[in-house]
Amino acid sequence: MDKRRQYSLLVAVLFFLIGRAAAASGEEIRIGGGGAALLAVFQPIKPHFEKATGITLINLQSSPKGGLLNLIEGRVDITAAAHSLEGLIAALRADGVVFDPAALVAHEVGINRIALFVHPSNRVGGLSREQLKGVFTGRITNWKEVGGDDRDILVVWGRGTPGQNADFARRVLDGESVTPRALETTNYVEIRETIAATPEAIGIDPISVANPTVKLVGSDAPLTTPIISITIGQPSAKVRRLLDYIKGEGKAYLLH
């Protein structure tokens, strides 16, 4: 091959690589929504999807309601929640937000499982739904009432997890309020860390937050909910590519 042909081939290869890099660096998907949905689906697949497609995922955690508002106002391309679309629409309407709910399209992308965390030293291995309701509303105050040691129960409750709290109160507490004696913390990680350091504590968190510093307690209470993603109208080509990835290759990386 003469030098001119070698040079032409080199230039063509360089332009091809530069073009691919430019396309990759310019494509991103902004994802809003609650922490449970992002932790269970979009955070685990992020490195794998980006490597497979060259599209950058930007996870912008807020709350389920805040994520939907961000979608409506154009700050994100897609939002996610471990709640029903109808419930989110009702919440925004209650806040006086004006929008067209008929334009919103929901896509199921996974399952959120709320886990019950206690300290590893706790002997209790399971709680019925009624026991769980009694513990979190404050009617059951000592672990010996549910088969544990003679020790006061401390409920740990997250200020920064409103969607999870509301769903748990609706489905397990039958709409009752959590005990006023609960210890308030901030986010999912702080809930886990507080329980890990407190032998009498119990709290709820997404299963994706669990690690060996806490013990999981079983229950017959309804603790799983579908995770949906929401778009305005049908998803764009890049968002469709993301949704297809989640239902295909990405399914192996999802946390349940």
KELUMGU-816622 format. One record per residue (C-alpha): residue number from 1; residue in one letter; z, x, y. Coordinates in steps of 0.25 Angstrom, whole numbers, plus 2048, in hexadecimal, padded with zeros to 3 digits. Layout:
% KELUMGU-816622
NODE   i aa  c3  c1  c2
NODE NUM  A   Z   X   Y
...
END
This chain:
% KELUMGU-816622
NODE   i aa  c3  c1  c2
NODE   1  M 800 800 800
NODE   2  D 7FC 806 80E
NODE   3  K 806 807 819
NODE   4  R 800 7FB 821
NODE   5  R 802 7F2 815
NODE   6  Q 810 7F7 813
NODE   7  Y 813 7F5 821
NODE   8  S 80E 7E7 821
NODE   9  L 815 7E3 815
NODE  10  L 822 7E9 81B
NODE  11  V 820 7E1 827
NODE  12  A 81E 7D4 81F
NODE  13  V 82B 7D6 817
NODE  14  L 833 7D9 824
NODE  15  F 82E 7CD 82A
NODE  16  F 831 7C5 81E
NODE  17  L 83F 7CA 81D
NODE  18  I 841 7C8 82C
NODE  19  G 83C 7BA 82B
NODE  20  R 845 7B7 820
NODE  21  A 851 7BD 827
NODE  22  A 84E 7B5 833
NODE  23  A 84D 7A8 82C
NODE  24  A 85A 7AA 825
NODE  25  S 862 7AE 831
NODE  26  G 85D 7A2 839
NODE  27  E 860 798 82E
NODE  28  E 86E 792 82E
NODE  29  I 875 785 82A
NODE  30  R 881 781 832
NODE  31  I 88B 779 829
NODE  32  G 896 771 82E
NODE  33  G 8A1 769 828
NODE  34  G 8AF 769 822
NODE  35  G 8B5 775 81B
NODE  36  A 8B6 76F 80D
NODE  37  A 8A7 76C 80C
NODE  38  L 8A4 77A 812
NODE  39  L 8AD 781 809
NODE  40  A 8A9 77A 7FC
NODE  41  V 89A 77B 7FF
NODE  42  F 894 782 80A
NODE  43  Q 89D 78E 80B
NODE  44  P 89B 792 7FC
NODE  45  I 88C 791 7FC
NODE  46  K 88A 798 80A
NODE  47  P 887 7A6 805
NODE  48  H 87F 7A1 7F9
NODE  49  F 876 798 801
NODE  50  E 874 7A2 80C
NODE  51  K 870 7AD 802
NODE  52  A 866 7A3 7FB
NODE  53  T 860 79D 808
NODE  54  G 863 7A7 814
NODE  55  I 868 79A 81B
NODE  56  T 876 79D 822
NODE  57  L 880 792 820
NODE  58  I 88A 790 82C
NODE  59  N 896 788 827
NODE  60  L 89D 782 834
NODE  61  Q 8AA 77C 82E
NODE  62  S 8B0 770 837
NODE  63  S 8B4 763 830
NODE  64  P 8AC 759 829
NODE  65  K 8AB 750 835
NODE  66  G 8A9 75C 83F
NODE  67  G 89E 761 836
NODE  68  L 897 754 836
NODE  69  L 898 753 845
NODE  70  N 892 761 846
NODE  71  L 886 75D 83E
NODE  72  I 884 751 847
NODE  73  E 885 75A 853
NODE  74  G 87B 764 84D
NODE  75  R 885 770 84B
NODE  76  V 883 771 83C
NODE  77  D 877 76E 833
NODE  78  I 87F 768 828
NODE  79  T 88E 764 826
NODE  80  A 897 762 81A
NODE  81  A 8A3 75A 816
NODE  82  A 8AC 756 80A
NODE  83  H 8AC 748 810
NODE  84  S 8A3 73C 810
NODE  85  L 898 73B 81B
NODE  86  E 89D 72D 81E
NODE  87  G 8AB 732 821
NODE  88  L 8A5 73D 82A
NODE  89  I 89D 733 831
NODE  90  A 8A8 72A 833
NODE  91  A 8B1 735 839
NODE  92  L 8A6 739 843
NODE  93  R 8A4 72B 847
NODE  94  A 8B3 729 849
NODE  95  D 8B2 735 853
NODE  96  G 8A8 72E 85B
NODE  97  V 89C 738 857
NODE  98  V 88F 731 858
NODE  99  F 884 734 84D
NODE 100  D 87B 72E 843
NODE 101  P 882 72E 836
NODE 102  A 875 72A 82F
NODE 103  A 86F 737 832
NODE 104  L 879 73F 82A
NODE 105  V 876 742 81C
NODE 106  A 880 747 811
NODE 107  H 87E 750 806
NODE 108  E 888 753 7FB
NODE 109  V 88A 762 7F9
NODE 110  G 897 763 7F1
NODE 111  I 8A5 75F 7ED
NODE 112  N 8B1 762 7F5
NODE 113  R 8BE 763 7ED
NODE 114  I 8CC 762 7F4
NODE 115  A 8D6 76A 7ED
NODE 116  L 8E5 769 7EC
NODE 117  F 8EC 777 7EF
NODE 118  V 8FA 77B 7EC
NODE 119  H 901 788 7EB
NODE 120  P 8FF 78F 7DE
NODE 121  S 90E 78E 7DB
NODE 122  N 90D 77F 7DB
NODE 123  R 90F 779 7CD
NODE 124  V 908 76C 7D0
NODE 125  G 8FA 76C 7C9
NODE 126  G 8F5 75E 7CD
NODE 127  L 8F8 752 7D6
NODE 128  S 8F3 744 7D4
NODE 129  R 8ED 73D 7E0
NODE 130  E 8FA 735 7E3
NODE 131  Q 902 742 7E2
NODE 132  L 8F8 749 7EC
NODE 133  K 8F9 73D 7F5
NODE 134  G 908 73E 7F5
NODE 135  V 908 74D 7F8
NODE 136  F 8FF 74C 803
NODE 137  T 905 740 80A
NODE 138  G 913 746 809
NODE 139  R 918 73B 7FF
NODE 140  I 91A 746 7F5
NODE 141  T 921 752 7FB
NODE 142  N 926 75B 7EF
NODE 143  W 91E 762 7E4
NODE 144  K 928 75D 7DA
NODE 145  E 923 74F 7DC
NODE 146  V 916 753 7D6
NODE 147  G 91A 75D 7CB
NODE 148  G 91D 769 7D3
NODE 149  D 929 771 7D8
NODE 150  D 934 76B 7E1
NODE 151  R 92D 770 7EE
NODE 152  D 928 768 7FA
NODE 153  I 919 765 7FB
NODE 154  L 912 76B 807
NODE 155  V 904 765 80A
NODE 156  V 8FB 76E 811
NODE 157  W 8F1 767 81A
NODE 158  G 8E5 76D 822
NODE 159  R 8E2 769 830
NODE 160  G 8D4 76F 830
NODE 161  T 8D0 767 823
NODE 162  P 8CF 759 829
NODE 163  G 8C3 754 820
NODE 164  Q 8CB 759 813
NODE 165  N 8D8 752 818
NODE 166  A 8D1 745 81B
NODE 167  D 8CA 744 80E
NODE 168  F 8D7 748 806
NODE 169  A 8DF 73E 80E
NODE 170  R 8D5 733 80B
NODE 171  R 8D2 735 7FD
NODE 172  V 8E0 73A 7F8
NODE 173  L 8EA 735 802
NODE 174  D 8E4 728 804
NODE 175  G 8E3 72A 813
NODE 176  E 8F2 72E 815
NODE 177  S 8F6 73A 81D
NODE 178  V 8FA 747 818
NODE 179  T 909 74A 819
NODE 180  P 90E 74D 827
NODE 181  R 915 759 820
NODE 182  A 908 760 81C
NODE 183  L 906 76E 821
NODE 184  E 8FA 76F 829
NODE 185  T 8F0 77B 828
NODE 186  T 8E2 77D 82D
NODE 187  N 8D7 77F 824
NODE 188  Y 8D4 77F 815
NODE 189  V 8D8 78E 813
NODE 190  E 8E5 78C 81A
NODE 191  I 8E8 780 812
NODE 192  R 8E6 789 805
NODE 193  E 8EE 795 80B
NODE 194  T 8FA 78D 80F
NODE 195  I 8FB 786 801
NODE 196  A 8FA 794 7FB
NODE 197  A 906 799 803
NODE 198  T 90E 78C 801
NODE 199  P 914 789 7F3
NODE 200  E 917 77A 7F7
NODE 201  A 909 777 7FE
NODE 202  I 8FD 76E 7FA
NODE 203  G 8F0 76C 801
NODE 204  I 8E2 768 7FF
NODE 205  D 8D5 771 801
NODE 206  P 8C7 772 7FC
NODE 207  I 8C6 778 7EE
NODE 208  S 8BE 783 7F4
NODE 209  V 8CA 788 7FC
NODE 210  A 8D2 78A 7EF
NODE 211  N 8D6 798 7EB
NODE 212  P 8E1 79E 7E2
NODE 213  T 8EC 79D 7ED
NODE 214  V 8ED 78E 7EB
NODE 215  K 8EE 785 7DE
NODE 216  L 8E5 779 7DC
NODE 217  V 8EC 76C 7D8
NODE 218  G 8E4 761 7D1
NODE 219  S 8E4 753 7D4
NODE 220  D 8DD 746 7D1
NODE 221  A 8DB 743 7E0
NODE 222  P 8CD 742 7E5
NODE 223  L 8CB 750 7EB
NODE 224  T 8BC 751 7EA
NODE 225  T 8B2 74D 7F5
NODE 226  P 8A3 74F 7F6
NODE 227  I 89E 759 800
NODE 228  I 892 755 809
NODE 229  S 889 75C 813
NODE 230  I 883 754 81E
NODE 231  T 877 755 826
NODE 232  I 870 74D 831
NODE 233  G 864 747 82A
NODE 234  Q 85E 74F 81E
NODE 235  P 862 75E 81D
NODE 236  S 859 768 824
NODE 237  A 851 772 81A
NODE 238  K 85C 77C 81B
NODE 239  V 867 772 819
NODE 240  R 860 76C 80D
NODE 241  R 85F 77A 807
NODE 242  L 86E 77C 809
NODE 243  L 871 76E 802
NODE 244  D 867 771 7F7
NODE 245  Y 86E 77F 7F5
NODE 246  I 87C 778 7F4
NODE 247  K 877 76E 7E9
NODE 248  G 870 779 7E2
NODE 249  E 873 788 7E1
NODE 250  G 87F 787 7EB
NODE 251  K 886 77D 7E2
NODE 252  A 88C 789 7DA
NODE 253  Y 893 78E 7E6
NODE 254  L 89A 781 7EA
NODE 255  L 8A9 780 7EA
NODE 256  H 8AF 773 7E3
END
